[in-house]
Amino acid sequence: MRRSLLSLALTSALAAGCAPGNPGLVVSNVIDPDDQCVYAIGGIARTIGYFDVGVPNNSYEAAFRFLNQLMNLSQSGVAGFPPMADPNVIQVQALEVEIRDIGNRPLAFFDGANPFTVPVGGVAVPSGDGMQAGEGLGFAQIIPPVYAADLGEVAGTDAMIVVSVRAIGRTTGGAEVVSDEFIFPVQLCSGCLSVCLTDDMGEPLCRPTCLPGQDNVHIACDASCIAGRT
């Protein structure tokens, strides 16, 4: 039943994005890190996030794969013409983010506007042949700590939310580009992604994650890990 509700909500959310974006810039997907916590453009795509609202000062950090559908117009300089730098490289500068409930309604936060804008660093190179889009990678905090602090109260500690994202960038030729809406569902929980396990001698076991408090269970191995606590 939850899967059906999620599918319906995501369909509604996608249909709601009526403001047209620039077709040159696309937010393709969220990328998972590998087992060495390295992010790559061709990394595994994450289709749903998990976020522990019980972790103090937590935030959700996402790595995005961006597509650039503009053509590479650089010229090497031939027949007396000087070389020309490509004007279609896109510098992705910011994300416009809106956090909504499963019914696609914006959440009302106590200490922050919604929607809001967060910085993102990323460069998407243009298409080399006009057939396959160029790619780029960028990182952004799509649930900053000030919003995370309110989520458990305004949405519930076991709620599914959706995060709407639009990427804002500028080409090296000076044109502003804005992507269409990208929807990313996030399942909330409290205390589900941080545990403490010990061996038979009471020594803490350790399996840290790349980003404690989101997506994967983090097994603590520091002084806060007390024998018998789970």
C-alpha angles and dihedrals in degrees: 000000000000090000090053092049091048092050091049093047094049091049089052092047093052092048091051094063096093100152106099119235130207108275090221096073124052131177099219106179148314115270128219120219119243123245089279091054091250119142122214132180089239093047125127113289117237113216098185133025130217120210129187109214089185093072110095116243090002124166134181112240117193133190111212132202109218126196124210112202095181119109124252103248099178118133126206094210119258138170093020096311116126120240117268127211117232110265093194103070106119122220105202104214109171147000125227104216131191122182114210139176123249089272090060093251117139113249118238109230125198098221108026144047119251118236099038138167127242129185121251129186115213144124123209115197117216128253114280097206107018090246104076119042121237117244142220141175128227139171130218142164102241093176107036119199094257089059094040090057090061100039098088091055101039097040107017131253094263099040132124113229133180125223116210115206134187119182119221120199146150130228122232084249090063101255119137115230128192124189128224117259119289118199122209120181119215126193114214126213138161121233093348101114102048122063139158121223129178135193127237090280093054093252115142118253116221133214107149121189129219093249112020112214098033138077100340137047112264114210106205120225103175133096091286090068106099124188112260095019117121 
